[in-house]
Amino acid sequence: MSSSNNTTSLTSIFGKIWQQLINFLDAQNELKIWQKCDRGNIYWKVYNPKNGQFAYFSSENEVRIWIEQQLYKA
């Protein structure tokens, strides 16, 4: 294998590793949403990792509003 091919191969490998790292870090900033059930009552627990804030809602509509508010804050 020539030196040029080795360099291209290393560049490709490092490029893939870099992209995986970016994808991982980006996923760490995504809003998290869980649907929960407590004694038959369904509710939603949400988390914004950018500010460390948790919130709890009793309807999907409230969650949608919260998501929009978080996106507009960014």
C-alpha positions in Angstrom: 0.0 0.0 0.0 1.4 3.4 -0.9 1.9 6.3 1.4 -0.8 8.2 -0.4 -3.3 5.4 0.1 -2.4 5.2 3.8 -3.0 8.9 4.3 -6.3 8.7 2.5 -7.3 5.7 4.6 -6.3 7.4 7.8 -8.1 10.6 6.8 -11.3 8.6 6.1 -11.0 6.8 9.4 -10.5 10.0 11.4 -13.4 11.6 9.5 -15.7 8.8 10.5 -14.6 8.9 14.1 -15.1 12.7 14.1 -18.6 12.4 12.7 -19.6 9.8 15.3 -18.3 12.1 18.0 -20.4 15.0 16.6 -23.4 12.7 16.4 -23.0 11.6 20.0 -22.6 15.1 21.3 -25.5 16.3 19.3 -27.7 13.5 20.7 -26.8 14.5 24.2 -28.5 17.9 23.6 -31.8 16.5 22.3 -34.9 17.0 24.3 -35.9 13.8 26.2 -39.6 12.8 26.6 -41.0 9.9 28.5 -44.7 8.8 28.8 -45.3 7.6 32.4 -48.2 6.0 34.2 -48.9 6.4 37.9 -52.0 4.7 39.4 -53.6 4.6 36.0 -52.9 8.3 35.3 -50.8 9.0 32.2 -48.4 11.9 32.3 -45.3 13.0 30.4 -41.9 13.7 31.9 -39.6 16.0 29.8 -36.0 17.0 30.1 -33.9 19.7 28.4 -30.2 18.7 28.8 -29.1 22.2 27.6 -30.4 23.8 30.8 -30.9 20.7 33.0 -34.6 21.4 33.4 -37.3 18.7 34.0 -41.0 19.3 33.6 -44.1 17.2 33.9 -47.3 17.5 31.9 -50.7 15.8 31.8 -51.3 16.1 28.1 -49.5 15.7 24.8 -50.6 19.2 23.8 -48.8 20.6 26.8 -45.7 18.7 25.8 -45.9 20.1 22.2 -46.2 23.6 23.6 -43.1 23.0 25.9 -41.1 21.7 22.9 -41.9 24.8 20.8 -40.9 27.0 23.7 -37.6 25.2 24.1 -36.9 25.4 20.4 -37.6 29.2 20.3 -35.4 29.8 23.3 -32.4 28.3 21.5 
